[in-house]
Amino acid sequence: MSAIAFELPPEVREACEGVVAFARAEVMPRHEKHRVLLEDPRKLYREDGRFSDPAVELIREVRRAAAKAGFYSMCVPEALGGGGLGHLAYYAAWERLFRLCGPQNWLMLYVISHWAFGPSRLLERVTEQARERILGPMMAGDASMCFGLSEPGAGSDAAALSTKAVQQGDGWRISGRKTWTSNAPIADYCIIFAVTDPAPAAKRSGGISAFLVSTTAPGFEVQRIIRLFGHIGGDEAELRLEDVYVERWQLVGELNRGFDAALFGVSLGRIYNSARAVGYGRWGLERALEYSRVRETFGRPIADYQGVTFPLAESAAELHAAHLMGLNAAALLDKGLPAVKELSMTKGYSVQVGFRAVDRAMQTHGALGFTNELGLYHAWHALRIVNVADGTNEILNRTVVQRLLKGDTELSNSAFHDSGQHPVGAWKGILPSSEGPVISSVSRYSVASRIFPFRFGTRGNRYCRTTHPCAWWTGRATGLRRSRLPR
């Protein structure tokens, strides 16, 4: 893969190095130790399709270890007690993890808090009472959640919800169905989207609210596990809610404005799935290149045959382009720019070229590419799914065209040119200053929006270099006073 002409910010590079070291120390050894459990579907899943109890405990172990090391919450806003790293770190770290671990070491999915499964920017919208109740266990990796938006009749047209929340006293009664709810079988909480005001909801002008619901609440049921590609289990589920009562403290964001939170969550999902596609694509490409050097036919390595290697060259170019698009879209978001067009382009392109790269890697391996041992088909399945999840490619193309027709035709950031700054130098805009306050013209969610009250200490955690931000995420930075940590 070609080198990138600019360097990522130091804290992003070090976060990536840290999660890689953590995965090598904590994830891969667990897979090796528990290979019989994790690779045998009859042991991995229960008869009803849910993860078995030993598998759930391994997932919790990884979450807790990652939380203790500081990686699990590294992209959670500081206001919630997290590391405050932005979209760029989120994209870059996930891409590195997927590329390193591939689909077989899948416990890496729990190293960084997934936007819909654990603490994320989404929880900034919950009430103070909700924070007090759920934030501690979520940040520690003891509890998880899921995102209940999709319904049998509301997929790409996500606003066409039929789930209703009817006001009763100072609370609401929720009834309806949800589907394709990832992580629901093991989640402790679910953010449920429901119609609270039918008139504006019918006009697509509001009327939808979001609620934080305990999965043990009376009337909340994981009705069935959705099995995919012939698997005997999975983490997607259908939910049924029958008169589930929620109180006012469980409201997420403003009443009748919950769809804003839904769109915000889906945007985070597009960053995640773009990184997943590029990471898995690069992992598959590397496997194919290695195999082409050693596999011989007709007395020569298959790497000598253009019919084998030219498709791999095309995938290398496509993945390189997708990687740059992902870095760019994440950096734009960190600068507070909407990047609607750029993010839609990135996700749509990344998932297609990532899938194509894995498919070509399978073709390079011949029949061996279909085997369980190689793991390529796991990546193939995952990337086929994300060509639909968090916005189908068709919906993303529709979004891009709508933006273009409205005049959003720029392919570079005009803000750079207006300021006379070279685009490569724009990375400096998301770097913290070592001498004082950082540049203030960026999003409040980005790394650069922090004003560090101290320099990083001389002790990091055991997975990172000494100046890694994990030194203060885990409370081990020289001069750190606990009174400065968000409560």
C-alpha positions in Angstrom: 0.0 0.0 0.0 1.4 3.4 -1.0 2.6 5.7 1.7 0.5 8.8 2.6 2.3 12.1 2.0 1.1 13.6 5.3 1.3 12.4 8.9 -1.6 11.9 11.1 -1.6 13.8 14.4 0.7 12.3 17.0 -2.1 11.4 19.4 -3.9 9.6 16.6 -0.8 7.6 15.5 0.0 6.7 19.1 -3.6 5.7 19.8 -3.4 3.4 16.7 -0.2 1.9 17.9 -1.7 1.4 21.4 -4.8 -0.5 20.2 -2.6 -2.7 18.0 -0.4 -3.6 21.0 -3.5 -4.2 23.1 -5.0 -6.5 20.5 -1.8 -8.5 20.3 -1.6 -8.7 24.1 -5.3 -9.2 25.0 -7.4 -10.3 22.0 -5.3 -12.7 19.9 -4.1 -14.7 22.9 -7.8 -15.1 24.0 -8.7 -16.4 20.6 -5.8 -18.9 20.7 -6.7 -20.1 24.2 -10.4 -20.4 23.5 -10.2 -21.5 19.9 -12.5 -24.5 20.4 -15.2 -22.3 21.8 -14.9 -19.4 19.4 -14.6 -21.4 16.2 -17.2 -24.1 16.9 -20.7 -22.6 16.2 -22.3 -25.3 18.4 -20.3 -24.1 21.3 -20.4 -20.4 20.4 -24.2 -20.1 20.3 -27.1 -21.5 22.3 -29.9 -23.3 20.7 -32.0 -20.1 20.4 -29.1 -18.4 18.5 -27.8 -16.2 21.2 -24.1 -16.2 22.2 -23.4 -18.9 24.9 -22.6 -17.8 28.4 -18.8 -18.5 28.0 -18.7 -16.4 24.8 -20.6 -13.5 26.5 -18.1 -13.6 29.4 -15.1 -13.4 26.9 -16.7 -10.4 25.3 -17.1 -8.7 28.7 -13.5 -9.6 29.5 -12.2 -7.8 26.4 -14.5 -4.7 27.1 -13.3 -4.5 30.7 -9.6 -4.9 29.8 -9.9 -2.2 27.0 -11.7 0.1 29.4 -9.0 -0.3 32.0 -6.3 0.4 29.5 -8.2 3.5 28.2 -8.9 2.4 24.7 -12.6 1.5 25.1 -13.6 5.1 25.8 -10.8 6.9 23.9 -13.3 8.5 21.5 -16.0 9.2 24.0 -16.4 12.9 24.8 -14.6 14.3 27.8 -17.9 15.5 29.2 -18.8 11.9 29.6 -15.4 11.0 31.1 -13.8 9.7 27.9 -10.6 10.5 26.1 -12.2 13.0 23.7 -10.4 11.9 20.6 -12.4 12.6 17.4 -13.6 11.0 14.3 -10.2 10.8 12.8 -8.9 8.7 15.6 -12.0 6.6 15.5 -11.6 5.8 11.8 -7.8 5.3 11.9 -7.9 3.0 15.0 -10.7 0.9 13.7 -9.0 0.5 10.3 -5.8 -0.7 12.0 -7.7 -3.2 14.2 -9.6 -4.7 11.3 -6.5 -5.0 9.2 -4.5 -6.6 11.9 -7.0 -9.0 13.3 -9.1 -9.9 10.3 -12.4 -11.5 10.9 -11.1 -14.5 12.8 -9.9 -12.6 15.8 -13.4 -11.0 16.1 -13.2 -10.2 19.8 -11.4 -7.0 18.6 -14.9 -5.7 17.9 -15.0 -4.8 21.6 -11.7 -3.0 22.0 -13.1 0.4 21.1 -16.6 1.3 22.1 -18.8 0.9 19.1 -21.1 3.9 18.7 -24.3 1.9 19.1 -23.1 -0.7 21.6 -21.3 1.3 24.2 -20.6 4.9 25.4 -20.3 7.4 22.6 -21.2 10.9 21.6 -24.8 9.7 21.4 -25.0 9.6 25.2 -24.3 13.3 25.5 -28.0 13.6 24.7 -29.2 11.6 27.7 -30.4 13.2 30.9 -28.3 13.7 34.0 -30.3 11.0 35.8 -29.7 8.6 33.0 -26.0 9.4 33.1 -25.8 8.6 36.8 -27.5 5.3 36.3 -25.8 3.9 33.2 -22.6 5.8 32.5 -20.4 4.1 35.1 -21.1 0.5 34.0 -21.0 1.5 30.4 -17.6 3.2 30.7 -16.2 0.3 32.7 -17.3 -2.2 30.0 -19.6 -4.0 32.4 -22.8 -3.0 30.4 -23.7 -2.4 26.8 -26.5 -1.1 24.7 -28.1 -1.3 21.3 -29.8 1.0 18.8 -33.5 0.3 18.0 -34.3 2.3 14.9 -35.1 -0.1 12.0 -38.5 -1.7 11.8 -40.1 -4.3 9.4 -41.6 -1.3 7.4 -38.9 1.2 8.1 -35.4 0.5 6.7 -33.9 2.9 4.2 -37.0 5.1 4.8 -36.1 5.3 8.5 -38.7 8.0 9.3 -41.6 5.6 8.4 -41.7 4.3 12.0 -44.8 2.6 13.3 -43.6 2.1 16.9 -45.5 4.6 19.1 -44.9 6.1 22.5 -48.2 7.3 24.0 -48.0 9.7 26.9 -49.3 8.5 30.2 -48.9 10.8 33.1 -45.3 12.0 33.3 -44.1 9.1 31.1 -44.9 7.1 28.0 -46.0 3.7 27.0 -44.1 2.3 24.0 -45.4 -0.4 21.8 -44.0 -1.7 18.5 -41.5 -3.9 16.7 -37.8 -3.4 15.9 -35.6 -5.4 13.6 -31.9 -5.7 12.6 -31.0 -4.5 16.1 -27.3 -5.4 16.5 -26.0 -6.4 19.9 -29.6 -6.7 21.2 -29.2 -10.3 22.4 -26.6 -9.3 25.0 -27.4 -5.6 25.6 -28.4 -4.1 28.9 -30.1 -1.0 27.4 -31.6 0.0 24.1 -32.2 3.4 22.6 -35.7 3.1 21.1 -37.1 5.5 18.5 -40.9 5.9 18.5 -43.6 8.3 17.2 -44.7 10.7 20.0 -46.6 13.1 17.8 -48.3 11.5 14.8 -49.1 14.7 12.9 -45.6 16.1 12.4 -44.3 12.5 12.0 -46.6 12.0 9.1 -45.3 15.2 7.5 -41.6 14.2 8.1 -41.2 17.3 10.2 -40.6 15.9 13.7 -42.8 14.0 16.1 -40.2 11.2 16.7 -38.5 10.8 20.0 -35.8 8.6 21.4 -35.9 6.8 24.8 -33.3 4.8 26.8 -35.0 1.5 27.7 -33.7 -1.3 29.9 -33.8 -4.6 28.1 -35.2 -6.2 31.3 -38.1 -3.7 31.5 -41.6 -5.4 31.6 -42.9 -5.7 28.1 -39.4 -5.6 26.4 -38.6 -8.9 24.6 -35.9 -10.1 22.3 -38.3 -12.0 20.1 -35.9 -13.9 18.0 -32.3 -14.0 16.7 -31.9 -13.2 13.0 -29.7 -15.8 11.4 -27.7 -14.8 8.4 -25.8 -16.8 5.6 -26.8 -20.1 7.1 -25.2 -19.4 10.5 -26.9 -21.0 13.5 -26.6 -17.9 15.6 -25.8 -14.2 15.6 -26.0 -10.8 17.2 -28.9 -9.3 15.2 -32.4 -9.5 16.7 -36.0 -8.7 16.4 -37.5 -6.8 19.3 -41.1 -6.6 20.6 -42.3 -3.9 22.9 -45.7 -4.2 24.5 -46.7 -1.2 26.7 -43.1 -0.6 27.9 -43.3 2.2 30.4 -40.6 4.9 30.3 -40.2 7.9 32.5 -39.1 11.4 31.5 -35.5 10.9 32.6 -35.3 8.2 29.9 -35.9 10.7 27.1 -32.8 11.0 24.9 -32.5 14.6 23.5 -35.5 16.8 22.9 -39.1 15.5 22.8 -40.2 15.1 19.1 -36.7 15.7 17.9 -35.3 12.2 18.4 -34.7 11.6 14.7 -31.8 14.0 14.9 -30.1 11.5 17.2 -30.9 8.7 14.8 -29.2 10.5 11.9 -26.3 11.4 14.1 -25.9 7.7 15.1 -26.1 6.5 11.5 -23.3 9.0 10.5 -21.0 7.5 13.2 -21.9 4.1 11.8 -20.8 5.2 8.3 -17.3 6.1 9.7 -17.1 2.8 11.4 -18.1 0.7 8.4 -15.8 2.6 6.1 -12.9 1.7 8.3 -14.1 -1.9 8.6 -14.3 -2.2 4.8 -10.8 -0.8 4.2 -9.3 -2.8 7.0 -10.8 -6.1 6.0 -10.0 -5.3 2.3 -6.3 -4.7 3.1 -6.2 -7.8 5.3 -7.6 -9.9 2.5 -5.3 -8.3 -0.1 -2.2 -9.1 2.0 -3.3 -12.7 2.4 -3.7 -13.0 -1.4 -0.3 -11.5 -2.1 1.4 -13.8 0.3 -0.3 -16.8 -1.2 0.4 -15.8 -4.8 4.2 -15.8 -4.0 4.2 -19.4 -2.7 1.5 -21.2 -4.7 2.9 -22.7 -8.0 1.1 -23.8 -11.1 2.7 -25.1 -14.3 6.1 -24.7 -12.6 5.7 -21.0 -11.7 4.4 -19.0 -8.8 0.9 -17.7 -9.6 2.2 -14.2 -8.9 3.8 -14.4 -12.3 0.4 -14.5 -14.0 -1.1 -11.1 -14.8 -4.6 -12.7 -14.7 -4.0 -13.4 -11.0 -2.2 -10.2 -9.9 -3.7 -7.4 -12.0 -7.0 -7.7 -10.1 -5.0 -7.4 -6.9 -3.3 -4.3 -8.2 -6.7 -2.7 -9.0 -7.9 -3.5 -5.5 -4.7 -2.0 -4.0 -5.5 1.3 -5.9 -9.1 1.2 -4.9 -8.3 0.6 -1.2 -5.8 3.3 -1.2 -8.3 5.8 -2.5 -11.0 4.6 0.0 -8.5 5.0 2.8 -7.7 8.6 1.8 -11.4 9.3 1.5 -12.0 8.0 5.0 -9.3 10.0 6.6 -10.5 13.1 4.8 -14.2 12.7 5.8 -13.2 12.1 9.4 -11.0 15.1 9.5 -13.7 17.3 8.0 -16.1 16.1 10.7 -13.5 16.9 13.3 -13.4 20.5 12.0 -17.1 20.9 12.5 -18.0 20.6 8.8 -21.1 18.6 7.9 -19.3 16.5 5.2 -22.7 15.0 4.2 -21.6 14.4 0.6 -18.0 13.3 1.5 -19.2 10.8 4.2 -21.8 9.3 1.8 -19.1 9.0 -0.9 -16.7 7.4 1.5 -19.0 4.8 2.9 -20.5 3.8 -0.4 -17.1 3.6 -2.1 -15.3 1.9 0.8 -17.7 -0.9 1.3 -17.8 -1.8 -2.4 -14.0 -1.8 -2.9 -13.4 -3.6 0.4 -15.9 -6.3 -0.6 -14.4 -6.6 -4.1 -10.9 -6.9 -2.6 -11.9 -9.8 -0.3 -13.7 -11.5 -3.2 -10.6 -11.2 -5.4 -8.5 -12.6 -2.5 -10.8 -15.6 -2.4 -10.5 -16.0 -6.2 -6.7 -15.9 -5.8 -6.8 -18.8 -3.3 -9.0 -20.9 -5.5 -11.1 -23.4 -3.6 -8.9 -22.8 -0.5 -10.5 -19.3 -0.3 -13.9 -20.8 0.7 -12.5 -22.8 3.7 -13.3 -21.9 7.3 -9.6 -22.0 8.2 -8.6 -19.2 6.0 -11.4 -16.8 7.3 -11.9 -15.0 4.0 -15.5 -15.9 3.8 -16.1 -14.4 7.2 -14.8 -11.1 5.9 -16.8 -11.6 2.7 -20.0 -12.0 4.7 -19.3 -9.0 6.9 -18.6 -6.7 4.0 -21.6 -7.9 2.0 -23.8 -6.9 5.0 -22.3 -3.4 5.3 -23.1 -2.7 1.7 -26.6 -2.4 3.2 -26.1 -1.4 6.8 -26.1 2.3 7.9 -27.3 3.3 4.4 -27.5 1.2 1.3 -25.2 2.1 -1.6 -28.3 3.3 -3.5 -29.4 5.6 -0.7 -25.9 7.0 -0.4 -25.8 7.7 -4.1 -29.1 9.5 -3.8 -27.7 11.6 -1.0 -24.6 12.5 -3.0 -26.7 13.5 -6.1 -29.0 15.6 -3.9 -26.1 17.5 -2.5 -24.5 18.0 -6.0 -27.8 19.3 -7.4 -28.0 21.8 -4.6 -24.6 23.2 -5.5 -22.3 21.2 -3.2 -19.8 20.4 -6.0 -16.6 21.2 -4.2 -14.1 18.4 -4.0 -11.7 20.3 -1.8 -12.1 22.2 1.4 -12.5 25.9 0.3 -11.8 26.9 3.9 -8.1 25.8 3.3 -7.8 28.0 0.2 -9.6 30.9 1.7 -7.1 31.0 4.5 -4.1 30.4 2.1 -3.4 27.1 3.9 -2.2 24.1 1.9 -4.5 21.2 2.4 -1.7 19.0 3.8 -1.1 21.6 6.4 -4.7 21.4 7.5 -3.9 18.4 9.7 -2.2 21.0 12.0 -5.7 22.3 12.7 -6.6 19.2 14.7 -3.4 19.1 16.7 -3.2 20.2 20.3 -0.6 23.0 20.9 2.2 22.1 23.2 2.6 25.7 24.3 -1.0 26.7 25.1 -4.6 26.7 23.9 -5.3 24.9 20.8 -6.8 26.3 17.6 -10.3 27.2 18.4 -12.0 27.0 15.0 -12.8 23.3 15.2 -15.6 21.1 16.4 -16.1 20.8 20.2 -15.9 17.1 19.6 -12.5 17.0 18.2 -9.1 16.5 19.8 -8.2 20.1 19.1 -11.1 21.4 21.1 -9.4 20.4 24.3 -7.2 22.8 26.3 -4.8 20.5 28.1 -4.4 21.5 31.7 -1.1 19.6 31.9 1.5 18.0 29.7 1.4 14.3 29.2 3.2 12.5 32.0 6.2 10.2 31.7 4.2 7.1 32.4 1.7 5.6 29.9 0.0 2.3 30.1 1.8 -0.9 29.1 0.4 -0.9 25.6 1.6 2.6 24.6 4.6 4.8 24.3 5.2 7.1 27.2 3.5 10.1 25.8 0.3 8.3 24.8 -2.9 10.0 25.9 -3.8 6.8 27.7 -1.4 8.0 30.4 -4.1 10.5 31.5 -7.1 8.5 30.5 -6.1 5.9 33.0 -5.2 8.5 35.6 -1.5 7.9 35.5 -0.2 11.1 34.1 2.3 13.1 36.1 0.6 16.0 37.8 -3.0 14.9 37.0 -5.4 15.9 39.7 -8.6 13.8 39.9 -10.6 17.0 40.4 -9.9 17.8 36.7 -11.6 14.6 35.5 -15.2 15.0 34.2 -17.7 13.7 36.7 
